[in-house]
Amino acid sequence: MIIKRTIGNKNLWGREKTLFLTSRRAPLWCYEKVFRWVEEFDRGQCAVCFNTSELEEEVLKALLVCHVPTVLVVTGKFHNTYNVQIEQALKEDRLLILVLQSEESDGKGYIARLRNWWVIRQVQHIVCGYINPKGSIFGLIAGRNDVSYLLDKTDLKAAETIEKPYRWTVSEDKRLLRMFYEDMGIHAIHKAIGRPYSSVYRRIKSLTMNDEVLKGREFEEYVLEQLNVADNDRLTLKEWRGDKSLPGIYPEGNSNPDLVLEYDGHPFAIECKWRSHLPKDISKELLPPDRVALFWSYAKERRMPVFLLLGIGGLPSDPDLLLLEPMNEKISFKALNKGHVHCEHLLEQIVACFPQPAGMKGKHPNHGSHWCEEDDKKLTELFRNNTTIPDLMAVFGRSRSGIKSRLRKLNLT
């Protein structure tokens, strides 16, 4: 592991440091003891934490809200750019963000273990929240004398001291939402409203969008922005599916593709997916066979092409990579790897996959293909020299609508 980038107060790294470790799936009953440790933390030292699990994210928020000097360690790329508490802590020089990069790559789990081992060697103390005895962390800290545990081995499901069985009031909901969107975290909300952590957790989930649904919505908005639906009079958004449901009740429309659009009278649909990394197994991690079959059936019934558009890395609102593949009876890993498309050419690549009328390719051999920079320069020069549309069609091997569309794209008409 190497330090790729540092953000914030570098002097914090020279302080005496305590690393908070927890297993990924930590139960809610351990939250009370964990947050008690945060409140009692010695401000003369520095806390070190990750943000890859729900409890780690909540501990980070609690540390920042309690003004504890903190080092946040991330790997690959730092994404929480717009977190209110992180922004404030950086301004007040009480936060350091270390962005680590592995010099080798053997899978996501391996990178996490390598990160843990690297950080453990840099700190003076280790404090453990909930540790799964079958997990990798248990083996990593076994036998060390610089480790303390917040939970006793005999700790069973701890009873929370504050109980409010009655319904949430509107004023409580307003306060919860305000604090939630200010990134205050579950501990601050628990203290302000006086309800158990489990009750606060469930209320947040019921009042806010599921994280996966929210990421999907952000990516869909990004796709529509790249397609330039608002300013393209040849492109119309026909349907935008929303994943609405009740427990055990799912509308049939949830099985349809996310977006249905129409370009020059030709309908097409897009199923949008965003992932932090490219899945190794498409059928298990992205689209199971029965889901692919539903999309394929939808395409045949509606007589329209259906595309899988996958965003990889970065943020849902700004992915590092776009992969486009026409939906068929089987989506393969190799096909997705070949479907790389630049966001600026997204619509062009989709249109290029449309079924073409007989003889279209013969008349316009470049129909649907990408416009390169040289073509744009040549088109601009010829158009400004009053070259007619039919002559431009002959020069570039494209249809009338293709020439006119590109002229509008270049702000020439």
Order of alpha helices (4+ residues) and beta strands (2+ residues): beta-beta-alpha-beta-alpha-beta-alpha-beta-alpha-beta-alpha-beta-alpha-alpha-alpha-alpha-beta-beta-beta-alpha-alpha-beta-beta-alpha-alpha-alpha-alpha-alpha-alpha
